[in-house]
Amino acid sequence: MNQVFNFCAGPAMLPQPVMQKAQAEFTNWRDSGCSVMEVSHRGKDFIEIAAKAEQDLRDLLNVPSNYHVLFTHGGGRGQFAAVPLNLSQASDTSLHLVSGSWSKGAVAEASKYNKPVVVGELSEKDGLQYVAKPVLDNTTSGAAYYHFCPNETVDGIGFDWLPESGDIPLVADMSSTILSHPLDVAKYGVIYAGAQKNIGPSGLSVVIVRDDLVGNARQETPSIFDYALAAKSDSMYNTPPTFSWYLAGLVFEWLKDQGGLTAMAAKNDAKAALLYSAIDSSDFYASRVHPDNRSKMNVPFQLADASLDALFLEKAEEAGLRALKGHRMVGGMRASIYNAMPIDGVKALVAFMQEFERVNG
Ligand SMILES: *Cc1c(COP(=O)(O)O)cnc(C)c1O
């Protein structure tokens, strides 16, 4: 089989060394004669793995000691409900910056549980999609939290500033950007992420929550979504997704081997710069996103002649460049270039784009 580069937005590519390690110990984990999938989450071996994964994640993100790290079910969308249930009462408002389709989805879910207020929306600048930093007025004071999504996976929109929220805790959906660069966790109330973009396999989500925001869940909160119960039981109130947790742990070890998040950020910057410069240097391809807000993880681009889309995708597949079809709401192409995508994958994509333009332009 020729080398394949998988640009899927999620579930996404995992690092080769991680999968090789998982494969090597798949049927005989820690000389137990069993797979990690077959052992109790309450057994000594699994508890050790789980604790090490948490510690490695804490090390990578430099998580302060007054934050809980929770490993939960329900993916990113589960947190769309868990956040309002844990952080707000039905009469409370929650503030939302809507920068794309995922942060919009969070508003729809929150509206079942509290009174969301949209304080900023995706706009345009120079004819391109742009996110302006919202300015809050005094009508927003007293909100329970302020939700935003710094990397919009579908739209390919990102920003590296933090919304100004005063005393209102910031809640960030980092499903597609967590671990791609260093973070100052202390600036956030809650950070959450579904695993299947940049952490590991689907089925797991990670929640990093400041301890004063734990323990106030509404009475009707499903127990599996209650941050306090999860914290008290080391995320084992019920059976966690053990295999995903184990694999996430291997990814964290791999990230440490790579030099941690500063090193990853440099690699991610280089990959994104290479791809955007290929898009910008040609009239055959275009980005609809303002340069200030271009995601470094998910890169949508359009062919000037959309009638060539199908041929582009067919030839890309033949060249081993997989899953480049854009999200159905956006169209065109999208290349997701998370941590696991090596720069060689981006180079191969750029070379393919140039050759495709030469032949079809
Ligand atoms: C993928 C994604 C989600 C949804 O994740 P699920 O695990 O499918 O619920 C939410 N937010 C963002 C930013 C995402 O990329």
The ligand as a Gaussian input file, in Angstrom:
#p B3LYP/6-31G(d) Opt

LIG

0 1
 C      -16.488000      17.793000      16.503000
 C      -16.842000      18.972000      17.312000
 C      -17.896000      18.960000      18.244000
 C      -18.821000      17.786000      18.429000
 O      -18.180000      16.709000      18.898000
 P      -18.936000      15.323000      19.165000
 O      -17.901000      14.582000      19.918000
 O      -19.302000      14.745000      17.851000
 O      -20.134000      15.626000      20.001000
 C      -18.131000      20.094000      18.989000
 N      -17.366000      21.195000      18.827000
 C      -16.355000      21.241000      17.951000
 C      -15.546000      22.483000      17.837000
 C      -16.056000      20.137000      17.171000
 O      -15.034000      20.180000      16.302000

